[in-house]
Structure formats: structure tokens, C-alpha cells
Amino acid sequence: MFPALETHLKQTIPDPYEDFMYRHLQYYGYFKAQRGSLPNSATHQHVRKNNPQYLLHGSLGGKDDLIPDTLQKEKLLYFHSCHPDWMQWCSLIAGITDSHMLSLPHLRSRQLLYDELDEVNPRLREPQELFSILSTKRPLLAPRWPIECEVIKESIHHIEWAPPQPEYFYQPKGNEKVPEIVGEKKGTVVYQLDSVPTEGSYFTSSRVGGKQGIIKELAVTLQGPEDNTLLFESRFECGNLQKAVRVDTYEYELTLRTDLYTNRHTQWFYFRVQNTRKDATYRFTIVNLLKPKSLYTVGMKPLLYSQMDANTRNIGWRREGNEIKYYKNNMDDGQQPFYCLTWTIQFPYDQDTCFFAHFYPYTYTDLQCYLLSVANNPIQSQFCKLQTLCRSLAGNTVYLLTITNPSQTPQEAAAKKAVVLSARVHPGESNGSWVMKGFLDFILSNSPDAQLLRDIFVFKVLPMLNPDGVIVGNYRCSLAGRDLNRHYKTILKESFPCIWYTRNMIKRLLEEREVLLYCDFHGHSRKNNTFLYGCNNNNRKYWLHERVFPLMLSKNAPDKFSFHSCNFKVQKCKEGTGRVVMWRMGILNSYTMESTFGGSTLGSKRDTHFTIEDLKSLGYHVCDTLLDFCDPDQTKFTQCLAELKELLRQEIHKKFHELGQDVDLEESWSDISLSDIESSTSGSDSSLSDGLPVHLANIADELTQKKKMFKKKKKKSLQTRKQRNEQYQKKNLMWKLKLTEDTSEFASTLQKHPAFFKNSENSSFLPMRNENPRLNETNLNRRDKDTSLDPSMATLILPKNKGRMQNKKPGFTVSCSPKRTINSSQEPAPGMKPNWPRSRYPATKRDCAAMAAYPSLHIYTYP
């Protein structure tokens, strides 16, 4: 009918279906390709740009609408009036009139963007995502704070710096001063937070920047240049200081803020002081610490950061302090006892801005800057996919990194085992973030070992599980007011989203592939060195296997990692921890890595503090040990098992010797339960679960009841009345027949045995008795458990531990990829530490530059 129009359509729209899908996805905001990525899209843009029927109206910064000229409008209206089926024609000429259609009020799309010069060259707006992801084109996502928190506008940033000389522990002299706590009655309050939400209140909402309104100046006003009062501040990211009282010219008493919505957990401190004097000796005393034991009693020093030193000499955080004393508070108000930490210090400059901290801070903004650098790296972004696991209570993003090299085939991708690593579930344990940073630095590098690890594993990394607690400066809890590492079994997804989605992600991952190792990075405030907490395995086939990885790590980092401090006992109070929950889910090698706030007592680093570089090196050693652990040549693994058996034999002998008993360990020593010879982990840096907050307890009960009702099996309803009647008749007939048979049999029994009731105690009517009562009890337990245990395992597994058998039996060798080799002729030597060669395979892996040609690995998005 319109030959010219048909010819024009053929030239511009060779595939109507693709054009329809283009416009459909464009309208609903689902299309995320760059301009020109679709077939024929360049042709469309060329036609629009050179077609005189489109005229631009408006100026720069306007709506940039595309409006056809008047003659074209008249032609279009005439065409509509002449053809009732004009909608079909609209779909055919969409390549020409789509801009006009979108400019109509009821069809206008807000997904189109135009060039700055108003050229008719539209492109699609980035679609709105369910959760915000770091973008190279947008600024960092600002942290969200509870609406009760005041936040200063200043940006706090510290440089990384490694001291050139070891920082030794403070050596107590025995004459350290113990200042008396005088409080506000005899002192002057120079800094105090107005409103701090404590126990009894709960989190309601959040916003960027925290509390609305003008930020008050909490520090005192200086009376002149001679006023030497220190100006305190802690209302910034990770900051923690509630009150400062000046009790003397250069002496201050400090009160830490408890975790928000609680009245507990005062350990982490991080605050700023200004208006310093160089030649004066200041004394600071923290008066409300809660732990009776601390590393400050064995020489740990607080950290100091000088802004002038950072600007002029490029010096960062360093250990400072003298006359350090940790003691019990003399003020007893009948409640929980408090402990004090006091120290003296001399500031390096006049009028300096300095910071004090319990440990090296690592903020949520620091993490986002690091992830942004990874996203901007064209090589690292090929094998590191950044995703959003969930949003926290305050709406901050919990990031999930999936790190693995692209696989050549689907079979190769499916054969990869998984490794799950997480950190900062306890926000005040910034040690975990520095270990995690060291791990990420190495695994994202172009090292041959890093490439090999990415070839054989899929790494799921959660670098900050509790961003809310990190932001507000909590030590242990989230904004729910509870320790997240006691709620990994929670069913409250809305109250504990970070933990719920982490467990759900790992559960899905276990359905997809084997998870070889799970490790959660923590910090410890009462023990030096680094060590692991694991879970004893009662399966004879994998006996002591869970201890191999920690032993290998102690050999790779002998001056930082202490295998003697490791513990593998599973206590009832730790059932809600990530380590135990993941172990129950089937991950044999499930660990909590504890890195000290202090330093090392081992080897060349004895009596020195850990630095940032020391912690980052531990992340590298985790990768190094993972390669040793999965080496196809099992020599190292066998040597470690032999050494573990010898160490266990010695430990058992020591335990019996302490009890004053002699025992022959030649035959049955391996049948002794490992849990009986290990001490508890009560000395760990943990808190007992105090249950759910009041406002969440009822919600949890309701969800539990609904879950139980949902699990009840519903009888399948019959389709017709005829089927119901037939079933009823059948059951009624069966019941009558059974009743008739029982009656006749009972009558015949009475006729044949008149003394039936007299002999009712006869053993023929009782269950058969076994001559061996222990064996009978064992069989009964087997029937109850519905399992079949090897009789040789009966003495190994205690009754209380019989339900702790692992369902999954993972192996440890990885055969899908070549591995560095060692001397296979080396034999295990029990009781002796093997001399492991430190050689590596040469760089025979494919180059990073060639990775771009490989198809990207399909990664599932959680949740």
C-alpha cells in the first residue's frame, strides 16, 4: 500500500522482533548494554541523526524531548484517521516513530538519556538495581547511621605505614600509678555525647549522615591561646568515646560508649584530641572496661596517630604509652564490676591533631574504596565479581566477592571446590579486616600461586559482615543489640539479615559444589599470637583431619601462628557460632581465626606488637597453606597426620599423669574422645548468648510455630464423593475382618490354654533378652538413631557425641589442576617437623591478559 514506507522499513528494521525487544526492555529499564551493542542499533542511530523530520526544542539542561515537526504530525494524524488498524502499523514503523511515541505523556520513558549537545543520539539510563553496587561512574555510597547518632561532616583518613623497627611490649616496672577515679563531682566534663541509645531502646530507622539538624559542638570552648584544654571528638566512622572528664591540668578520665541498644561491651575505643602541648605528660584513664583480663596487663600499648607526622614525615599509627596499668575500678555501685586502663603519653607537636585507638581502624569507607579499586582494575575485574549479598538493618550494603578464573568448560567449572571466608562479624575486631585485605591482595595478584588457586577454587568472600556495627563504633553487636556470631541459626531474616543471608548463601553453595574450607576472621583481646578454633570430627575415616590445616599454617608462619593455642572442642554455648553451624552443615574444615590485638611471643617476633603488614601477611599465609593442604602429592599431609598423632599421644599421657594414673597407650589410645582431653574455649574472646531482645522474642516464637505447622503433612484430599465412599467401605471391611480374626483366635487360645492368665509372665510373651546387656543397649541406640555404626567405633564416640556424625565426607585432594611438587621420597618422621621445600611451580599458567578472551564465568546472585 505504501511502497516507499515498506522500502524504508526494510532498510532500517531488518528484524522487527529484535527491535520490539529492544524497545520493551528499554521502556522497563532492564536493558543494560552500551549504545550500539544490539544488532542494527548503529543503523537506527544513523537514521535518526540524519533524518530532518526531527527537530530539537529546548535548551541545555532541559528535558531534551524529541518532537517531530508540524508537517510530520499532520501526516501522522491523517494516517491514523485513514486506517483503523493503525496500532499494527505503529508497531511496523516503530523504528521511525519510537521517539515520538515515547514523548507522549502516557508513554514517555525516563530511561533515555541524551548527549550534552542535544544530538538525537539517545542511550539507555542505567537501570535501578535492587541493591546499590559500587560504580566507577558514581561516588562512594555514604554510610547510613541510626537517626539517633550525630555525625560530624569532616572526613577522617589515615595513611598505612609500617614501622621500620619492631615495636616491643611495654615492660611493667611494678611501680605504675593507679589513679583514683573521681568522676564529675571533682572534675570538669569537657566532652559528652547527648543521647546514646542503650538497653531498653531499639533500632527504628537510619539515614545518611545520622541525626537531622545542626551538629552541636560538644567540646568545650577555649578561653584563649593559653587555654590548654584538650578538645575531644568521636562522632565519626568507627569512633567510640562517650565522655571525657578533666580531673587535673593534664589528666583526663574517659568513659567509652557501650554498643548501641545494649549496656555491655566496652572494649573498642577510637577518638580524636586537638590542642595538644608538646612538653607536657598527659594521663588518660578509661574507667568502664568490662573484661577482667586484658593484653594490657602483659605489655600491650595503645595506638597513637599524629596528623602532623603523617603530613610531614609520612608516619602513621604507632604504639605509644608509658606507665600502662590495667586494674579493677574502686567504684562499686553494686552492679557489674568495671576495670580501668591508664597510660601516660607525650605528644610530638604543639597544636597537633592526634587520634588514639585500641587497634588499627578499618572503616566501611576504607572497604568501599578498596572494592572500587578492584572494580576499576580491568584485569582483576575479570575474575573477581562484586555482588550484593543483602542490606543491613540500617540499609548499608553487605558485599560478596566471587573470585575464580574463568573455566574452559562447564565440567571444569562444576569440578571446582569452594572456599568461604568472612570477617568483621564483630565490628570492633578490625584485625580481621587487615587479614582479609592481605588475603585479597594476594589472591587478586598475578602471582603463579594466586592464579593456581583461582584455577582450582571458587572463593566466596564476605569482607564485612556487620557494616552497621563498624560504622557506629560498636565492639561486638549489630544494631539489633546482639552478638551476630551467636545467631547463625536464626530464623529472623529481617532482624539478622547479614547472618541469615550468609547461611543461606552457603547452603546453596553446598548444593552446588563441595565447600573445602570455611574460615571467619576475628580478633582476640586476651591471648597473643594467632590461632584457630575448629571442630573435632568423630568420623574415624577423617580422624584428626581437621587439625592438619592449622598445623600446616603454624609451619608456614612459625613466628605468628601458635598451634598450641588452637582448640577444637565444640561447646554447647558455641552452637550458634558460624564455625559450628557451618560444621553441622557439612563443612569439615570449619574454623574461626583469632588474631591478637597485641603481638607475638614466638620466634623472631617474640615480645613485639603486630603491625598492619604482619596481619596482611597472615592473609597470604592462608593462601599458601591452602596450596599445601590440597597438594596432590600427599607427603605433607601424611607427615602432618603422623605428627598430630604423636602430639595427641603425648597430650593423653600428660592428662593421665596429672590425674595420677598410668595407662598403656599402645593399642587403645586413639579410641579416647578428643573432647575429653581438650580444655574448653571459655578462655576465648566470646560472649554468651543472652537471647533475643524483647521486641524480637515474640516474632521468633510466631515464626517457629508457623514453621512447625507448615511442616505437618496434609492428607491428600480425594477428588470425588465416589472415591471417598469406596475408601470408607474398604477401611470398614478391613476393620471387621480383623476384628473377626482376633476374636476367633482369642477364643481358641482360651480353649487350648486354660491357664493363660496365670502364665502371662512367661518369657515367650516378653521381648527377647540379650545375654549381653551392653550390646542390647548399643542395638537399641542404633535403632533410635536409625544409623549403622562400626562396632569398632563404639568406644571412640561417647554417648553425648553420637549425634554429631558428619553427613558429608569431603575429600582433600584436588586433581583437576596440576600442583607444585615436592620430593616424593621424603618419608614422614613422627615427632619431627618436616623440612618443607618452599619452591613453587614456574609461571606456566595462562597470562592475565589472555583472560579477556575467555567467556565470563556464570555466577549465581544471592539472594
N, C-alpha and C positions, 0 to 999 in steps of 0.2 A: 504493500500500500504506500509506503514511504521508502523508496529505494535508496535515496540519499542517506536517510537516517539509518537504514539497515547496514549500508556500507560503512558508515561512521562507527556504528556499534561494533561491527566485526573488527575494525581496526583498533578500537580501544578496549573492548571487553572480549577477549577470545575465550574466557572461561567464566560464565556467569555464576557458577557455584562458588568459585574461589572469591569472587568479588562480593557475593552475598555474605559469605562467612567473614570476610574482612570487615564489612560494614557492621555486621551483627556483633562481632567481638569488640569492635571499636566502640560501638554505642554503649555496651555494658561494661566497658573498662577492663576487659580480660586480655586484650591483645597487648603484648609487651615487647614486640620486636622493634628494631630500629627502622627508620624510614628507608624504604627501598628493599626490605628483606623479603617481601612477598613477590611472587611471580607477577610480572607486568606492572608492578607498582610504579616503576620509573616511567612507563608509558603513560600511566594515569597522571602523574605529576606533570609530565611534559605537556600533555594535552591541556590541563587546567591552566598551566602557567602561560601558554601561548594562545589561549582562546580569548578573543576580545569580548566574549559575552559576559565576562565577569568584570565588574568594576569595584574598586576598593573605596570604602567610605570610612570616615573616622580618622583619628589621629593616633600617634603612638601612645600606647598605654591604654587604649580603649578596648572595646570588646572584640574588635577585629572581625566583625561579621562579614560574610561573603554575600553580597546582594546583587542579583542579576540586573541588567538594565531594564528600562521600561518596555522596550520593544520585545525583549525576550519574555517578560512577564505576560504581555498581551498574547503572544504566540502560545504560551503555555496554557493560559486560561481558555483560549479558543480550542486548543487540542483537548482539554478536559471536557468542554461542553459538547464537542462533536462526538466523543467516544465515551459511552457509559462505562465500558470496561477499562477505564483509564488507569486503574490501580495496577493491572497487569503490565501496561505499557510503562508505568513508573518503575516497575521492577526491571524492565528491559533497558531503560535509559538511565539506570541508576548511576552509571559511570559518568554521565554528564550532569545530572541534576542533584547529585547527592549533597553538594554543598548548599543548594537552595533548600532541599528538604530539611537539612539539619539546622538551617537558620530559622525555620518556623518555630513559633513558641512551644508547640506541643511535641516537637521532635528534636529540638536543639540539644546537642550533646555538649557536655562540659569536658569531654575527654580530648578535644582537639586544641592544639597549640599552634601558633603561627610565628613566623620569623619576626625579628625586630623591625624590619623594613616593610612589614605588611605584605610581603610577597605571598602569592597564593600557593603556598607550599606546606600544607598542614602536616603535622605529625601528631602522634598519639601521646597523651599525657601518661605518665607512669601510673598504673592502676593502684588504688589504695589497697594496702596489704592488711591482712588480719592483724598482724603484729609488725611493729616497725623494725626494720633491719637497717644496719649501718649502710649508708650510701656514700659513694665517693662524690656525689654531687650535692649532698646536704650536710649541714653542720652536725656535730655530735648530738645525740639525744640527751637533753638535760635531765639530770636525776629528779625523780619525784619524791617529795618529802611528805610526811604526815602534816596535816593542816595545823597541828599544834606547835610545830617546830619553826623557830625563827632562823633564818639563814642569811648570812652576810653576802653581799654581792661580789666580794673580792674572789679572785681565782687563786687557789693555792697550788703551787707546783714545786716539786723538789727534784734535784738532779740525782742521778745514780753515780755513786762513787765508791771505789774500793780502797780502803786504807792501805798505804804501802807497807806498813809494819803490822804485825799481829797485835790485836787488842786484848791484853791479858785480863784475867779476872781480878777483881778487887780483893786484896788480901786483908781480911779483918785483923785489926790490931788489938781488939778486946777492950779498948777504952772509948769506943764510939759513944757519942752523946745520945741520950734518949730524952728528947724534949717532951715536956708535959703539955698535954692538949688543953688549951684554954678556951677555944671557941670564940663565939661572937661577943660574949659578955666582956671579955678583956681585950678583944681585938676589934679591928675595923673591917667590915665587909667591903672589898674592893671589886668584886665580881660575883654575880649570882644570876642564874637563869630564872626567869619569872615563873613559868609554868612548865613543869615536867610531868607528862602522863605516867603515873605509877600504877601499882596493882589496884584493881577495882575499876579502872577505866579500860577501854579497849579501842583498837583502831577503827576509824569510821571512813575517812577519805583522805585523799592526797592531792597535791598539786605541785607543779614545777615551781621551785622557789619557796616552798613551805608556806608559812603563815602569811596571810594577806596584810597589807598595811605597811606603815613606816617601820623600819627596823630600828629598835631602840639602841642607844649606846649604853651598854651595861657596865663598861669600865668607868672608873672614877674620872672626874675632870681634873687635869693637872692645874695646880695653882700658879705655876710659873716654871721657868727653865731650871730652877733649883729643886723642884719637886722630883724626888727620885722614886716615886711610887711606880711599881710595875703595872703595866696595862695588859690584862688577860683577855683572851678570846678563844672560843672553841666552837662557835656556830658555823662550822664549815664541814665539808665532807669528811667523814670518819672521826671528827673531833669529839672529845669527851672530857668535859670539866664542868661541874655544876656550880661550884662556889669556891672563892678564894678569900681568905681572911688574913689581913696583915696584923701580926702579933708583935712584931718588932720592926726596926728600920729595914732590915734585910732578911726578915724571916716571915714565911707565909705558910698557912695551913690550907690544904687543898681538899676538897670533897668531890669525889667522882660521881657522875650520874649513873644510876642503875640502868639496866636495859629497859627500854621503853615498855610501859604497861606491865612492869614487874617491880618488885622491891629487892631484887637479887642481882648477882653477877656484876661485881665491881672489880675489874682487873685491868682492862684496857684503858689507857689514858693517852691523850694526844691534844696538845693545846699550844697556844702562841703567847709569847710575852714580848712586850716592847718597852722602850725607855730604860734600857739596861745601863749599868755602870761597870766600867772595866775593872777597876782595882778592888771592888767590894766582893766579899764572900757571902753568897746568898745561901739560905737554907730553905728547902721545900720539904713539907711533910704531908703525905697523903694519909688521911685519918680514917677512911672507911673501907679498907680492903677486907675481903671475906675469907680468904683461904689461909688456914693456919700454917701452911708450908709454902715456901717460895724459893725460887732460884736466887733471889736477892740475898738469902742467908748464906749462900756458898760463892759469892763473888760476882754475881751479875750486876752490870751497871746500866742505868737508863741511857737513852739516846738523846743527843743534842744536835740541832741543826742551826747554823748561823747563816743568815741571809747575806751578810757582808762577805763571809768566807766563800759562799757559793758564787757570788758575783765577781769577786776579785781574785780568788785563788782556786776556784773550781773544786772546792771541798764540800762534800755532802754530809750525810749523817755519820756521827762518830760517837763512840762510847765515852762518857764523861761522868765524873762524880767522885766524891770522897766522903769519908765518914758515913758509909752506907750501912743502915741498920733496919732490920725488919723485926717488928716486935708487936706484942698484943697491946691493944688500946686500954688505957687505965680507966676509961669511962664506961661503966657497966650500968646500962639502963634496964636490965632485966630481959632484954631481947637477945638476938644472936650476937655473939662477940665480934668485934671489929679488930682489924690489925692495921698497923701503921708502917709506912715506908718513909724513911727520912734520908736525905743526902744533901751535901753541900757542893757548890759549884761557883766558879768564877767565869764570867762572860768574857769573850775575847775582845769585844769592842764596846765603846760608848754609843748610846743611841742606836743600838742594833735591834733587829727583829729576829727573835730566836724561837725555836719550837722544841718541845720535849715530847717524847713518845716512849711507850712500853716496848715497841718493836718497830721495824721499818714499815711505814704505812704503804698500803697499796689500795688505791681507791677504785670505785666503779668507773670513774672517768679515765683513770690510768688503763683499765682493761679495755674500754672502748677505743682509746687511742691506739692501743696495740692491735686490736682486731681491725681497725680501719687501715692500719699499715699493711696488714696481711691481705685485706680485700683489695688494696691498691696495687699489690705486687702481682705483675702479670704471670709470674711462674708459680708462686705459692698458691694463688687462687685457682689454679688448675687441679690441684689435689687436696685443697682444703676448702670445704663447703661450709659456709656460715649460715646457720639456721636459728630460728627462734623456738626454743622448747616450750615456753609459756610466758605469761606475765606474772609478776609477783603480786602480793597483796596491794602494794602501792602503785602498781602499773609499770614497774621497771622490767625491762626485758631480761629474761634468763637465756643466755646464749648457749647454743650447742654447736660444736665443731665436729665435722666428719672428715677425717684425714685418711686418705688412701690413694695409691696410684691407680690410674685407670687400668682396667683389666682388658685383656685382649679378647676374651670370650666370656659368655655368661657362666660357663662352668668354672672358669678360673675365679670369677668374682664370687660365686657361691661357695667356693672351697676356702675362702679366707676366713680365718678366725677373728674374733673381735676382742678388743681391749677397751675397757671403760675406765676413765679417770675423771675425778671430780675434786673440787676444792672450795673452801670458804663456806661450808655449811655453818661453821662457827665464824661469825664475822670478825671477831677480834683476833683471830689466828691468821694474821697476814703472812706467816711463814709459808702456808700452803700456796698462796698466790705466787710467791717467789720461786718455789719449787716447780709449780706449774709453768711459770714463764720460762724456766730453764729447760723443761721438757719440750715446750712448744718451739723454743729457739732451735733446739737440735732436730726435732722431728720434721720441721719445716725447712731445714737446711738442705744443701746439695751434697752432704756427706754420703759416701757409699753405704755406710751403715744405716743412715736415715732412709735412703732410697730402698734398701733391702727390707727394712721394717715396713715401709709403706706398701711394698710389693706383697708381703705375706700377711698383713693385718689390716683390719678396718678399725681405726681408733675413733671412739666416741668420747669427746672431751667436753666437760662442763666446768669451765674455768671459775665460775662464781655462782654457787647455788643459792646464796642468801644475799642478793644485792641490797634489799631494804635494810637489813641489819648493818651491812657495810657502810651504807650511806649515812645512817643516823649515828654511827659510832657505838653500836652495841658490842658486847663482848661475846655473847653466846646465843641469843634468841633472835627470832624473827619478829615482825610486828604483831604476830599472834600472841606474843608473850611467852613462847615456849621454845625449848631446845628442839630444833628440827631433826637432830640426829637421834632422837628418841621416838620419832613418829613416822618412820619409814613404812609402817604397817597401817597408816591412817586410811580412812575411807572418806575423809573430809577434803574433797578436791578444792573447794573454794577457800578453805581456811589454810591449807598447807599445799598450795599449788606446785611449788618448786619440787617438793618431795614426791607428791603424787604422780606428777608427770615424769619424773626421773625413773621411778619404779616402773611405771607403765611403759616407758621407752625401752628399758632393759628387758622387760617381759616380752615385748615384741621382738627385740633383738635376739633373745634366746630361741624364739620360734623360728627365726630366720637362719641363725648360724650359732656355732658354739662360741661362748664367751670364755676366753682362756684366763683372763685376769681382770679383777676389779680392785681399784685402789682409790681411797679417799684421803686427800692430803689435809693434815691437821697440824696444830702446834701444841706444845706441852710446856707447862709453866712450873713443873716440879722435878723434872728429870733433864739431865744434859744428854747430848748426842741425839742421834736419830735412830728410830727403831720401828718395828711393825707389830701390830696386833692382828692375829689371824684366827682361824677356827680349826680345832682338831678334827681330823677326819677319822671316823670309826670304821671305814671300809678297809678291810685287810689288804685289798688289791692296791690301794693308794696310801698305804700306811707311811706316814712321815713326809709325804709328797708336798704337803702344804708348807713345810719348813725349808724346802730346797731353795725357793726364790729368795727368802730373807737371808739365808746363809750365803748364797752367791752374791747378794748385794753387799754383805759385810766384807766379802773378799775384794770386791771392786772398789769399795770406799772404806778402807780399814781405818782411816783417821776421822771418820764422821759417823759411821753406822755401827751400832752395837747389837750384835746378835744376842748377847747375854740379856739385854733388856727386852727382847721380844717376848710376847706371851700369846698363847693360843687357846686359852681357856674361854669357853662360852658361858657367860653368866646369865642368869635369868633377867637381871636388871638391864642387860645389854641386848635383849631380844629385839628392841625397836631400832637399833642402830643400822646404818647402811651396810656395814660389814656383815652382820649376822643375817639380815634379811636377804641379801644377795647370795649368801652361802646357802640359806634354806631354799632359794630358788634354783640352785643347782650349779653355782659358780664355786668350784673347789678352791681356787686361789683368790680368796676374797680378803682384802687387807685394809687396815687403817694405818697410814704412815704418819707417825708423830715426829715432828721436827722441833727441837728445843727452842725456847726463847733465849737461852743462854749461849752455850758453846759446846766445845768438845773436851773430853777427858781422855782421848785416845791418840796414840801415835805422835806424829809430828805436830799436830794441832792441839796438843794437851794444854789445858788451862787457858784457852783462848776463846774469844767470842766468835760466833758465826757471823760472817758478813753476807751481803747480798750475793756475792759471787759464790760463796760456799753453798748457799741454798740453791742457786741456779745449777751448780754442778751436780747436786743430788738429782735434779731432773734429768740430766744427761746420764747419770749412773743407772737410773731406772731403765732407760732405753738400752744401755749397754748390757745390763743384767738380763733384760728380756731376750736379747740375742743369744746370750749364753744358755738361758733356760730352754730355748727352743732349738738349739743346735741339733741338727740331725745326727751328728756324732755325739753319742750319749755318754762319753767318757766323763765329762764334767758332772753331769747329772748323777752318774753312778758313784763318783768319788764323794759327792756331797751326801748322798744317801748313806754311804758307809761311815762317813764322819758323823752324821747325825745319830746313827745307831750307837756309835761309841760314846758320843756325848750323852745320849739318853741312858745308856748303861751306867755311866758314871753318876748321873743325877739320881738314878734309882738307888744306887749303892749309898750315895750320900744321904738320901732321905731315910733309908733303913738304919744307917749308922746313927743318925740323930735320934731315932726312936729307940736305940739300944738293941736292935735286932740284927741277927745275921741271916742272910738269905743267899741261896745258891742261884745265881743269875745265868747259869749256863744254858738252861733249857727254856724256862717259862718266863723269862724277864720281859719278853715282848708282848705277853698277854696282859700285862698290867695296864690299866687305863691311864692314858696320858693326863686326863683331867685330875686324877688323884695326886699326881706328883707335882703339878704346877700350882703356883700361888695364883690368887685371883688378880684381876686387873683393877681392884679397888683403888690402887695407887695411881691409876691413870687419871688424866685431867678431865674427868667426866662428871656429870651431874645426874642424879637420879631423876627419873621422870615423875613430875608432880601432877600428872593427869592433865586433862583438858581444862581450859578456862570455863567459868560457869556458863557463859553465854554460848559455848560450843558443846557442852556436855549433852544437853537435851537434843541438839541436832544430830549428834553422833548416835544417840540411842534410837532416834526415829529412823535414821538410815540403816542401822543394824537390823531393826525389826522388819523394815521393808525388804532388806536383802534376804532375810530368812523366809519371809512369805513368798518371795519371788522364786526361791529355790524349791519350794514344795511342788511336787509333781501333780499336775492336774490330770484328772481322768479324762480320757478322750470321750467326748460326747458322741452318742450314736446318731445316725443321720435320720432314721425313720422310726415310727412307732412300732412297725412290724419287727425291726431288729431288736428293739428294747423288749418286746414281748417274748421273742424267741430266746433271748438271753435269760430272761427271768424264768421261763419254763425249764430251760436247760439246768440252771442252778437249782431250781426247786426239785427237779427229778434226781439230780445227783445227791442232794442232801437226804432225800427219802431213802434212796438205795443204801447210802452209807449208814443211815440210822437203822435200817432193817438188818444189815450185815452185823453191825456192832451188837445189836440186841440178841440175835441168834447165837453169835459167838460167845457172848457173856453167859447165856443160859446153858450152853453145852459145857462151858468151863465149870459152872457150879455143879452140874450133874457128875462130871468126872472127878472133881477135886472138892469134896465137901469141906475140907479144912483150908480152904483158900485164904480166908482172912486170918487164920491163925499163923500161916506161914508167909505173911506179907513181908516179913523182914528178910526173907530168903535172898541170897546174893544174886540169884538168877533174875530178880526183878530190879536190881540196882545197877548203876553204871559199873563197868568192868574196872577193877582196881589194878593199878600197875605196881609191880613189886618194887620198882624204883621210884619213890615219890619225887625226886628231883627231876627225873626225866619226864614224869607226868606233868609237873609244873611247867617244864620247858615246852612240852607239846601244847599245853593249854595256852601259854603265851603266844605260841606260833599261830594257833587258830585265831586268837584275838587279833593279832597283828596282821593276819592274812598274808604272811610272808614266809619264806623258807630260808632259814639261816643255816650256814655250815656249822655242824657241831663243834668244830674246832674254834669257832668264833664265840662260843658261849661264855668262855672265861674272859674274853677280851672286852666284850661290851657289857657294861654294867646295866642293871635294870633301868636306872633312870635315864640312860642314854640310848635305849633300844629304839626309840622313835626318831633318832637323829641320823638315820641312814640316808645317804645321798641318792637321789633318784638318777642323777646324771653321772656318767662315768667318763669324763673327758680325758682324752689323751694329751700328750705333751709334745709330741714330735710334729714338725711341720715339714711335709715332703713336697709341697707344691713349688718350692723355690730353692735354688742352691744356697748353701750356707758356708760361711768361713769354716775352715777345718783346723784341727789341732792334731798333735801327734797321737795317732790311734794306738800306738804301742805303749802308751803310758798307762800303767795299772793303778787301780785305786789303792791307796795306802791308808787303812783305818788309823784314826788318831793323828794323822799328819795333814797339814794344809797343802794341797797340791800347788805346784808352781805352774800357774796357767800362762800360756803364751798370750801376749797381747797383740799379736799380728792380726791383720784384717785382710779380707779379700781385696785385691786391687779394684780400682773403679771400673768394673766391667759392665755396670748397669747402663741402661739407655740414658742419654743425656736429657736434662730437664727441657732443653729447647725443643726436643723432638716430641715432648708430651702433648704439645698442642694438636698434633695430627691424630692423636688417639681419640676415640669417642668418649665423651664425658660419662663418668660412672653414674648410674641411676641411684639416687639416694632417696630413701623414704623421708617424708616430712612428718615430724611428730609435733603435736599430737595428731 
